[in-house]
Each structure stands twice: as C-alpha cells, then as structure tokens.
C-alpha cells in the first residue's frame, strides 16, 4: 500500500507542500497578515514618533531607530530564512524551498537598503558624516551585495534548476556574514552603538521607548510575511506557468 495514502498526516503534508495548495493558502493568509501589519505600524509609529519621550542625549533624532532597528533586524532574519530555504532545496530538492528563497531575496534587499539609508541619516548628526567604514556598517553593506548577487545569479541562467542551485550555494556560503554583523560591535572597536534592546538583564532603553520599538519590530515581521506570501504566489505562477492548473486558473480569471 502506498505510504502516503496509508498515513493521512503524510498525505496532508504533501498536499500543503504542493504549489496549488500553497498558492491558495497564501491567498487566504495574506489579507490577515496585511491587517495585523497595518495595525502594528499605526501603533508603533504613533508611539515612537509622538508619545515616546525625547532622548536626553540624542534629542529627537533618535526616533529614526523605530525604522532603522527593525529594518536591520529583518535584513538579517530574512537572509537566514533565505539561507535555510536554500539549504533545504540543495539537500532535498524541494521546489517550495527554492520559491521561498527567491521570494525572500528582494524583500531582504529592501530592508537592508533601508537600514543603511536610515543609519546614514542618523550618523550625520551623531558622527558628523554620512558614512564611515565601520565594521557594522561595512558588514551590513556586504549583506546588501549578497542579496543583489543572489538575485543576479538566479537571473543569469536560462535553466531554472541550474540557477536555483547556483543561488542556493551563494546564499548558504554568505550566511557566515550574519554573525559578523551581529557581533561586530563586540569584536571590534566600532563607532556603532552597542546592544541595547538585547541586553535582557538591563536594557539600555526606557520602557516608554522600548514598547513602540518592539511594536515596530513585529510590524516589520508581519510585513515580511505579507510580502513573502504575495511574492510566493507570483513565483509559483512563474515556475508552474506550463502546468494545467495554472492554465485553468488563468482561463477562469479571463
């Protein structure tokens, strides 16, 4: 007897991993993630930009952290997701894992670019310059190049399987940059501010400032989920465009 038929849980797992099922599920979940994302953004921005007190050292300019810090966190988180998905694709040849990696790359690149731009905007009044070759900033810039390199690599091959394998290898190798970004302020003497929120025993930030920051971090997480589902649907249609179910879907919409 076929094991997939004998085991309903395994059958359900295979159904959820199939492109048509994932496409439909992503379409149902996306509006919910979008709604939660918008609510969190509204609360976090209101709290961070209007309700949180002025910092006694940095003045009002510190408020850029409500965009900069979540963007920096997500730039690393998304790359980790991309690297794990790439590793799964290399080992088990799972098509969905490759789709997740491809869908994540542009989103992560945007977060990384946003972190670099907002960091420069903060650095000008604090350091007196838009950019320094600081260890944290330089490793974050390398992360942006890794995202761009991955996207360029998967677009450089006509054969999708070859492109996916080449991109996956780059994503897995590039993951070594993540601990460098995270620990750079501890390993080297840098201008970048040290850890504040992650000092769980005694965070170097007031609760009235911390709560909106955590709300913004959640908002960015839900935004990633929302954007990821939208791009997954697009990637599925692209990879499955010659299949019967996509033809039926397009014909039904027409």
N, C-alpha and C positions, 0 to 999 in steps of 0.2 A: 504493500500500500504506500502511496506517496506520502512522505512525512509531512509535507505542507498541508495536505488535506486532512491528515490524521490529527494534527496539532492546530487547533483554532487560533492560538496565540501567535504561532509562527505565520499562519496564513494572514492574520491581521497585520503583522509586522511587514510582510511582503506587500500587502495592499497599500499600507501607508507609505512605503518606500517607492511605489510606482509613480511615474511622472503624472498621470491623470489624477491620481488621488492627492498628490502633493499640490498640484495646481488648484484643485478645488478647495482643499483645506486652507491654503494660503489666501485664497479669495475670501473665505469666511472669516479668517482671523484678522486680516489687515485692518478692517474698519474699527475693530475693538482696540487694537494697539494704537491706531491713529487717535482715537478719542482720549485714551488714557494719556498719551503723549502730549496732546494739546492742553489737557488739564494740568499736567505736571509743569509744562513750560509756563503756563499762566501763573501758577502759584510760585514757582521758583524765581521767575523774573520779577514778579511783584515784590516778593520777599527780599531778593538780593539787591534790586536796584532802588527800592523805595523804603522798605521797612527796616532793613539791616542798618545798624549804626555806622557812622563814618570811622574809618580806621585812624587811630591816633598818630601813626607814623606815615602811612601812605596816602591819607586823605581819601578823596572819592575815587582816585584812580585804581584802588584795589578791587573795585567792583567788576573789573574785567575778568576776575577769577571765575565768575559764575558762567562764563563761556569758555575761558581758556582751560581751566582744570578739567571739566567734564570732557571737552574735546580731546585733551591729551590722554586722559584715561581710556577713552573709547578708541583712540588711534592704536593703542597697544592691544586692547581687548579684541578688536576686530581682526587685527593681524594674527592674534593667537587662534581665533576661530578659523581664519583662512589657512593657517599652517596645519591645524589639526585636521581640517577637512581635506587638505591636500595629502596629508599622510594616509588618511583612510582611503582616499582614491588610489594612491600608489600601491597600498597593500592589498586592498580587497576589490579594487576596480569598481567601486560604487559610483554610478553616474550622478546620483543626487549629491554626493560629497563634492564632486567637481563643480556642480552647479552652484552649490553654496559658496565655494571658494571664489568662483568667477563673479558671483553676485556681490560678494563682500568687498572685493578689491576697490571699486570706485568709491564706495561709501567710506571705507577706511582712509582712502587718499584724501577725501574732502575733510574728514575730521583732522587728519594730520596737518593739512594745509591751514585749516582754521586755527589749530593750536600754535603753529609757527607764526601766523599773522598776529594773533592776539598777544602772543608772547612778545613780539617785536613792539607792538603798541604799548605794552606795559613796560618794556625795557627802556624805551626812550626817556620817560620822566624819571625812572628809578636809577638807570645806569648811565643816562646821558647819551645813549647810542641805540640805534635800531637793531644792531646785530653784533654779537661777539662770538668768536669760535669757542664757545663754552661747551663742555663735554655733553651736557644735557641737550643743548640746542643742536649741536652737531649730530648727535646720535638720532635725534628726532628728525633731522633733515635726511639722514641716511634712510630712516624708515619711509619717508615720502618717496625717495628714489626706489626703494624696494617695491612699494606699491606700483609706481609708474613702470618699473621694469617688468613686473609680473604682467601687467595689462598689455604692455608692448609685446612681451614674449608670446602670450596666448593668442595675440592677433597676428603674429608673424608667420604662422603656419596655416596652410590650407587644410591640412588634415587635423580634425578636431582632437583626435586621440593623441597625436604627437604633440600638439600644442598644450593639451592638458597635462601631459607627463612632464614636459619641459617647465611649465609654470609651477607645477607642484613641487618639483625638485628645488626650484629657486625659493619658493615660499618656505619650505622646510628648512633649508640652509639658512635663510635670513632670520629665522626665529631667534638665533643667537644674539641678535641686536636688542631684543626685548629686555633681558636682564641688564644689559649695558645702560639702556635708557633709565631703567628703574633705579639702579644703584649708583649711577654716575655721580650724584651729588654726595655720596658717601665714600666712593672710591677715590675721587679726585677733588682737588681744591677748586671749586667752581663758583661762579657768581650767582648761579641759580639758587633760589630759595630752597632750603631743605624741606623734609617731610613735615607736614602739619596735621592734616586730617588723619593720616595713617599712624600717628602716634596715639594709639588707642588708650594707653595708660594715662596720658595727659596731653590731649590735642592742643596745639598752639593756635587755637581759634575759638572765639566765643560762640556759645550755643546759638545765639541770635543770628550769627553769620553762618554757622555750620548747617543749620536746618535747610535754608534755601539752597545751599551748595549741594546737599545730598538730594534735594528735590530735583535740581538741575541734572545731577548725575543720572537719576532714574529717568528723567525726561529724555536724555540722550540715549539711554539704553532702549527705551521704548521706541524712540525714533529709529534707531538701528534696526530693531525688529520689524517695524513698519516698512522701512525702505528695503530691508532684505527680502521680505515676502513679495513686495512688488517686483523686485529685480529677479527673484527666483521664478516668478510666473513668466517674466519676459524671457529668461534664459531657457526655461522649459519649452516654450513655444519655438524658440530658435533651434534648439537641439532636436526637437521632435517634429519639425515642420513637415517632414515627409511621411509621417505616420497617419493612419486612418483617423484616429481620434481627433487630431488637430485639424485635419481636413473637415471632419464633421462639425467641429466647434466653429471653425471659420465660416462654413456654409450655413450653419444655424444662425450665426450673428448677421450674415448677409441677408 
